[in-house]
């Protein structure tokens, strides 16, 4: 499973490779200059702070590095094992028969797969973005690594499949015992409030391959 230290070490190595300090890399990516400071990696309460998938995506775009390049930096000094995970499109995700009750694709002959680091107890699959409903954050052809077993909290990017078959990719704004409130990633699409009873599964976006 990817650790907190491995992710931050990979960011430091990426900065070094391109001749930046951690703060210089953040500025190059259009982020606050203090985003990657070592003092920001552990909160005042001692809890570990992780870089967001959005900030990692911006860093990769700013340096021209691919997700595979970033993962190789993680593995440069003994990183996690890799495994094959199923790859499906957004259209396929709307077909309930392709998923278990836990939100994992059932797999089978002809399914595509991609290689990705083993997430340990968190199971994952890859979801290819189709269309512009998630633009400008995610574009047509981007691949989201989604884990339906990972815990979700306010501010996480999530993929939600409703029992009726609709698939949404949004940001979790609020969650109660009865409803979840989702913020749209595309300003042209409305936010949604959904009854928990109408949700087939919800998965957290762990990585984005652009």
N, C-alpha and C positions, 0 to 999 in steps of 0.2 A: 504494500500500500504506500502511496506517495506520502511523504512526511512533510511537516511544516518546514523543517530545515532544508530538505532537498529542494523544495520549490524556491525558497529564498536564495539558496546557493546557486541555482540555475540562473536566476535573475542577475546575481552578482557576476557570474561567469559571462553572461551575455553582454553585460555592460563592459566588462574588461575586454572582451573580444573586439568590441567596437570603439575602444578607447574612451569610454565614459566612466564617470563615477556613478554610483547608484542614483544620486540626485540628477546628474546630467542625463542619464537614460530616461528618467521620469519626465524631465523637461522636453526631451526629444520626442517623447510619445504624446506630448500635450497634456501631461498630468501635473498635479501640484508637485513642486520640486522636492517636497518632503515625503512624498508618497512611499518611497522605498527606503527611507532612513532606517537604520537599525533600531533606533528608539521607538519606531512605529510598529515594530514587528511583535512586540509584547505589550499588551495593554497595562494600564495602571493597576488593574486587579490581578495581573499575572497571567491572564489568558492569552493564548497565542492568536495573533492576527494574521490572516492569510490574504495574499493579494487576490483581488477579484479576477474572475475570468475575463471581464471587460478590460482591466488594466493590462493583463498578460497579452490579450489580443492586440491592444494598441502598441505595446512594446514590440511584438513580433512584426506588426505592420511597419513600424517606424524603422526597424533595423533590416527588414527584408528577410527575416528568419522565418522558417516554417515551424509548425508544431513539432515535426520530427526532429528538427535541429534543436529545439528547446528540450525535448525529451532526451536527446543524446547528451545534452549538458547535465541533465539530472543523473544520467547513468554513467557519466564519465569516471566516477570513482566508486563504482559499485552501487548502482541504483536498483530499482525494483524489477522483478520478473515481468515479462510481457506475455500477453495472451491474445487470443483472437475473439473479437466481439461482433455480433451481428450488425449489419448495416441495412437500414430500411429508409424509404422515403416518407415524406409527410402524408402523401396519399395513402400509402400502405398502412400507416399508423391509425388511420380511421377505421380500419377493418378489425373488428373485435376478435375475430377468430384467430388472428395472428398473435394474440397476447394471452399470457396466463393471467390468473386473478391477481398476481403480484405485480403485474405491469411489465413483465419481461417477454420479448418476442419468443414464439414457440420454436422458431428455426425450421429446418427441413431442407430437402434437396433444392438446389438452385439459389439458396440464399447467399448474398454477398457478405463478406466479413472483412474487417480491417484489424490491424495489429495495434494494441494499446497496452500501456502498463497495467499490471494486475492491481485492481483496487481492493484486494483482500475480501473482506466481508461485504463490501458494497458492490452489488452486481450492476452492470452497465450495458448499454447498447448504443449504437451510433444512429443518429437521425439526420438525414439529408434535407436541408431546407429547400423548398420548392415554391417559387413565386416571391412576391415582395411584401408579404404581410408582416414580416419581421424587420424589414428595412427601416432605418439605415444601419441598425446594430448588426443584424444578421442578414446576409444576402443570399440570393439564389445560388445553390451549389455549396454553401457552407455546410459543414458537418458538426452537429452538436453531439457531445458525449453525455448521455443522460443516464442517471442512476435512480430507479424507482425505489431503491432500498435506503438511499441516503436521507438523513433528516433534513427538513427544510425549515427555513426561518425567514423573517421579514427581510426583504432586500434581495433574496435569492432569485435568480432567473430559473424558471421552471417550465416544464412541459406538462400539460394537463390533458388527459383524455376523458371526455364525458361519456356517460353510459350510452347516450344516443349516437356516439360515433365521432363527434366533433373533437378536433385536436387543436389546442391552443398553446402558444409559446409566449409567456408574459413574465412580468416580475411580481413576486408575491408582496403585496402591500400590507395585508392584514389577514389574520386567521383566527376564527373563533370556533367554538364547538359545533356551530351550525352552518357557517358560511366561510368562504375565502374571498378576499378582494384582490383582483389581479389588475396590475397596471399594464397598459399596452406598450410594446416596444416601438410601435409605429404610431406617430401622432395622428395619422389619418384613421386609426381604428380606436374604438371606444374601450374604456376600462370595463371590467366585468365584475359582478358580484354573483357568486355561484353557490348554490346549496351543496353542502358536503355530500348529501345523499345522492346527488346527480353525478358525482365523480367516480369514474372507474378506477383511475390511478393518477398519481402525481409524481413526477420525477424531477430531481434537481439537475440543472445543466452544470456539469463538472468541468468541461473543457469545450473549446470551440476550435475547429480546424478550418481555417479560411484559405 
